[in-house]
Structures are given as C-alpha cells and as structure tokens.
C-alpha cells in the first residue's frame, strides 16, 4: 500500500520554494518597485519576521490592491486578479 501524495508533493520542489521567505521578499521588492512604493516602506516589509510579524506585511499591502495569497504563495491566478480594476479589495 503506497502513501498518498500531499498537494505540495504533487508540484514538486517548486511549491515549497514559492512560499519560502526569500521568494516572499523577492515578490515584495518586485511589486514595490513596479508600483513606485517608497523604498522605506519596502525595506520595512522586507525586514519583517514572517513567522511572527504579519503587521508589517499588512501595512505594506494596505490600500494597494496586493493579494496576500499571491504575496505569500506566488499564485499566478491571484496576480492576474490584482490587475483587474473592477474588483474591489
């Protein structure tokens, strides 16, 4: 009898890497530069301890139409939704 694969195993090492702290920091830096967010605010979000301090990330996202799901997991469907102006956040 074989063990059932988890969802993370279905996608291989890429799903684990997408949610890594380095990947989250990369997405924060990219979206910050793309949207012209002041460097001080980007630096505050990058300095956050992602295990305990989500307040800095929420402050960074506030009023900017940034999907928490995309930011934390890299889900491209959520990135696509962030581009649709008719959606309210």
Secondary structure as the mmCIF struct_conf table of DSSP 4:
data_model
#
loop_
_struct_conf.conf_type_id
_struct_conf.id
_struct_conf.beg_label_comp_id
_struct_conf.beg_label_asym_id
_struct_conf.beg_label_seq_id
_struct_conf.end_label_comp_id
_struct_conf.end_label_asym_id
_struct_conf.end_label_seq_id
HELX_LH_PP_P HELX_LH_PP_P1 UNK A 2 UNK A 6
HELX_RH_AL_P HELX_RH_AL_P1 UNK A 7 UNK A 10
TURN_TY1_P TURN_TY1_P1 UNK A 11 UNK A 12
HELX_RH_AL_P HELX_RH_AL_P2 UNK A 13 UNK A 18
TURN_TY1_P TURN_TY1_P2 UNK A 19 UNK A 19
BEND BEND1 UNK A 20 UNK A 20
HELX_RH_AL_P HELX_RH_AL_P3 UNK A 21 UNK A 34
TURN_TY1_P TURN_TY1_P3 UNK A 35 UNK A 36
HELX_RH_AL_P HELX_RH_AL_P4 UNK A 39 UNK A 46
TURN_TY1_P TURN_TY1_P4 UNK A 47 UNK A 47
BEND BEND2 UNK A 48 UNK A 48
TURN_TY1_P TURN_TY1_P5 UNK A 50 UNK A 52
HELX_RH_AL_P HELX_RH_AL_P5 UNK A 55 UNK A 61
TURN_TY1_P TURN_TY1_P6 UNK A 62 UNK A 65
HELX_RH_AL_P HELX_RH_AL_P6 UNK A 68 UNK A 73
HELX_RH_AL_P HELX_RH_AL_P7 UNK A 76 UNK A 82
TURN_TY1_P TURN_TY1_P7 UNK A 83 UNK A 83
TURN_TY1_P TURN_TY1_P8 UNK A 85 UNK A 86
BEND BEND3 UNK A 87 UNK A 87
#
